[in-house]
Amino acid sequence: MPFGFYIIMAAQFFSALADNALLIVAIAALRDMQAPTEYEPLLKTFFTVSYVALAAFVGPFADSMPKGRVMLISNTIKIFGCALMFFHVHPLLAYAVVGLGAAAYSPAKYGILTEYLPHRLLVVANGWIEGLTVGAIILGVVIGGTLIRPGVTDPFLALGLPFIDTPSEVTIVVIAALYLIAAAFNLYVPHTGVPDKPLRKNPFFLIHEFKYCLALLWRDPLGQISLAVTTLFWGAGATLQFIVIKWADRALGMGLTQSSMLQGVVAIGVAAGAILAAKFITLRTSVKVIPLGIAMGLVVLAMNFVHHTYLAVALLILIGALSGFFVVPMNALLQHRGHILMGAGHSIAVQNFNENLSILVMTGLYFLMVRADLSIYWVVTLFGLCVSGLMVLIRRRHFANQRRHDDVQYLDNTGH
């Protein structure tokens, strides 16, 4: 890999590290406010709404200037969202601003891979990026879970720094520092040499262009399969974060600090699966991993029968490994098809729109189930069956696409 790729990875690592630490701190802030329990999954909803609402605009924005500059601007928006929480703005609103920065950041961080690297390295690059992102999730939830523990911030408070008077303010300053480190790496992200596309100022044209790109990717036989898989994965993954917290509380008697560590355990599995996928799966063979998505949903059902920490850790690592192994090749395939069909920034914006719409829908359904006081064991069951069932439908669709392609080839070869 060229050296510039490691700069991109470092920038992504610290930005994702701060995002995940801030999520745990925001959950703790809601609990300190004695906000209703169902507000916690709403954090993810507020974070992701920008991905959906601004999808038509962030793609062209990412393609209109060097990707490193886009990443720097986006990180600055995240720092502003962090500052809002420092000044005691409601966590839902502050985290929504951080989500706005993340929505602008994503087309740049993934789009630069297709511009900077040859397509033969995309699966490997995605394996590294996803593995490192998962590492950031692990360390981020550990940092967030550690910062909210009583007494941890006392040494910082003892320094008597101006404007920093409470433990929550110390945690926000630490997380803001992580965003600043990411911004420093953004300054050295390499220019890929791909010409910038002028940013159209007519919003109606941008919306029309986005609708065209959206339809184009969903009509593509390989694009639609990879997009369906990644859309389902990210919606399920975001919901699983909150399911694990509630399940750990009910089944294992864990508080927020300990259950946030279990999220890190899932992430360890995802990292392992991503690394294995990068080693054994190529772009050409990527669709063969779809059955692992079906298996992941079924394995989730086993959470209902686990009441010991060691078994829980092993099960969550397995769930994460299955997830990482099947989503990394699908993500690489989607980036490759999107880059060919419409360009890097536009394709990642389409991908983000679908994936984050899935997050909104699935976390919204989880919010309704929590509000209805549905047992966490029923939630786990419905979640696992839903994931497996949808993956079965996606697999059947892929086979139908293959048969249609074979029929067309036969007609072309016979002249009929």
PyMOL commands that set and color helices and strands:
alter all, ss='L'
color gray80, all
select helices_A, chain A and resi 3-32+39-53+55-63+67-86+91-116+119-147+154-158+167-186+203-219+221-252+256-280+286-305+309-341+344-371+376-414
alter helices_A, ss='H'
color red, helices_A
deselect
rebuild
show_as cartoon
